[in-house]
């Protein structure tokens, strides 16, 4: 595949027309056309500018062969800028992978992929998959409190947070180059992010089952229902749920609103997710659940906001730690550090100078202690 063909592929993947790329780079549209038709090559500066506009490293355009198809699976694509959000997720995942390589700490995705054989996938398979994952990864009776840590540290899934609309959606991707990644909405409260995390985990676990054929980049309505079933079963295990409900009843005939909020808090899930899991485990009737949620809708929103006022950072803690280690060891420059961390060059310099000073101060103190002893 020629340079021009890869440039066109990258531009279209970014959802840009030649005119839009021209406007973003301040390079004439006739020049963009000439580049894509291999009439002439861009200058080094133009190459960097184009790479930033389409979120690709300059060496991408000179690689041999067809680019690997990058599938980003959405529950519901954002109405605006979905292509740019997808590229941001892919870019962050690639940066994470390169930082791992820089510091000599590359990791392999440890997702235990599921297989259904020749038979059709069923709800019982989703529930079984949730049970097996919870057991094999020692998530305990309250998985919501440790799921993110386990996915990042044990399964080596790259989890990022960005704000986008609609709020009730998330995305995931899997690639041989950077592994598995999940994108959550930073605007959502933690309880919602937990459910979204479990939902997207299902898609990763079943990637080799459902991501085949012409529509691999789209999940069917049935697959989304399986993912919801998995998420509910994973985060709210049947037996612990029954014990918690019995404890809150404590002789009462039914649960009140405060009881539901308390149980939801214990499992680190939304009240809606809790109620529907209670329906699934035949603890309440479906008709009663809909009526119950209708009555407490406003209170649910207020309660969730009170319980979780923090917002997660875009990049995982390990990503930021690797970036600091890479700049400290001289593996990356200030400009790359700033870009990877999403900072201005001045802000990046301040961080670097502060950490260098702190490191020197620590070393000096250590030498004094050794001398004194």
Secondary structure, DSSP 8 states (H G I E B T S, - for coil): --HHHHHHHHHHHTT--HHHHHHHHT--HHHHHHHHTTSS---HHHHHHHHHHTT--GGGGG-SS------EEESS--SSSHHHHHHHHHHHHHHHHHHHHHTT------------TTS---HHHHHHHHHHHHHHTT--S-GGGTHHHHHHHTS--EEEEE--SSSS--EEEEETTTEEEEEEETTS-HHHHHHHHHHHHHHHHTHHHHS-STTTTS--HHHHHHHHHHHHHHHS-HHHHHHHHHHHHTT-SS--HHHHHHHHHHHTS-HHHHHHHHHHTTSS-HHHHHHHHHHHHHHHHHHHHHH------SS-HHHHHHHHHHHHTTSS-HHHHHHHHT--HHHHHHHHHHHHHHHHHHHHHHHHHHHH-
